[in-house]
Every structure is written in structure tokens, then in C-alpha cells.
């Protein structure tokens, strides 16, 4: 039984694409960011495909409502990417201070997006518009 548990754990670890990220002013503690697919950096986001983001963070305060914001920095310009705003659809709210949180979101890379290098900025704001989580990940939008 122990061998099965170890094997499953290893498969899950290998399948995860934990990425290096740059914190951009989080008040919570980001424990890990998993972007799939992203076997190497910069992440390559194929057009007409889904990108999965799994974020593990520790809340620094009570969260009763939250919003997601995603931006791309393209040639220095901050461009919003359309995502569902209600972050509580992607994690369980309310959240108590000190709670470890798993946030999961899937974003579709539209076929009309230009083939560019981009820094993706992902933010989660709480009910008071506080920036609970903010991280940057380098990426390229590529043909699928």
C-alpha cells in the first residue's frame, strides 16, 4: 500500500508544472503557482487551448468575497485579459485568516490573441479591494 501512495504522489508531482513567479505585492503568502501547460519558462500558451492555473496561498486576513484580475504586459502596456471576476467560484469562500487556500482557474487562449511575448499578472482582490495575491509569470502566446 505504501508503494502505491508513493507512486501516486510521484506521478502527481511530475505532472504539476510548478513555475517560478515574481510576487507583485501580495498581502497573503503565495506557497506555489502551477501553470499547465508550462514544462519550461517562459510558459508557452497555445492559441485555441485552455491554460490551467492552480495557486496555493495562505490568507493573511478574512476573505468574504474576492475578484480575479488578469493582465498581460505587452511591450510595456498593461492589457486586461477577460476572466470571470468572482474568485470565490475558483476557491471556497469565506476564508479565515491563516487558512491555506487552493485556487483553481482555467483560461481559454483565444485564437485571435497575437503571437507575442507577455508577462502575465494574476491578481486576487478581497472584499476591500486589498491585493491578497499578485504574481507575474513570463509567457509567450504561440500557435497550437
Secondary structure as the mmCIF struct_conf table of DSSP 4:
data_model
#
loop_
_struct_conf.conf_type_id
_struct_conf.id
_struct_conf.beg_label_comp_id
_struct_conf.beg_label_asym_id
_struct_conf.beg_label_seq_id
_struct_conf.end_label_comp_id
_struct_conf.end_label_asym_id
_struct_conf.end_label_seq_id
HELX_RH_AL_P HELX_RH_AL_P1 UNK A 2 UNK A 15
STRN STRN1 UNK A 18 UNK A 18
STRN STRN2 UNK A 22 UNK A 23
BEND BEND1 UNK A 25 UNK A 25
BEND BEND2 UNK A 27 UNK A 28
STRN STRN3 UNK A 29 UNK A 36
BEND BEND3 UNK A 37 UNK A 37
BEND BEND4 UNK A 39 UNK A 42
STRN STRN4 UNK A 43 UNK A 46
TURN_TY1_P TURN_TY1_P1 UNK A 47 UNK A 48
STRN STRN5 UNK A 49 UNK A 58
BEND BEND5 UNK A 60 UNK A 61
STRN STRN6 UNK A 63 UNK A 63
BEND BEND6 UNK A 64 UNK A 64
STRN STRN7 UNK A 66 UNK A 74
TURN_TY1_P TURN_TY1_P2 UNK A 75 UNK A 76
STRN STRN8 UNK A 77 UNK A 81
BEND BEND7 UNK A 85 UNK A 85
STRN STRN9 UNK A 86 UNK A 86
HELX_RH_3T_P HELX_RH_3T_P1 UNK A 87 UNK A 89
BEND BEND8 UNK A 90 UNK A 91
BEND BEND9 UNK A 93 UNK A 94
STRN STRN10 UNK A 95 UNK A 95
TURN_TY1_P TURN_TY1_P3 UNK A 97 UNK A 98
STRN STRN11 UNK A 100 UNK A 109
TURN_TY1_P TURN_TY1_P4 UNK A 111 UNK A 112
BEND BEND10 UNK A 113 UNK A 113
BEND BEND11 UNK A 115 UNK A 115
STRN STRN12 UNK A 117 UNK A 126
TURN_TY1_P TURN_TY1_P5 UNK A 127 UNK A 128
STRN STRN13 UNK A 131 UNK A 142
#
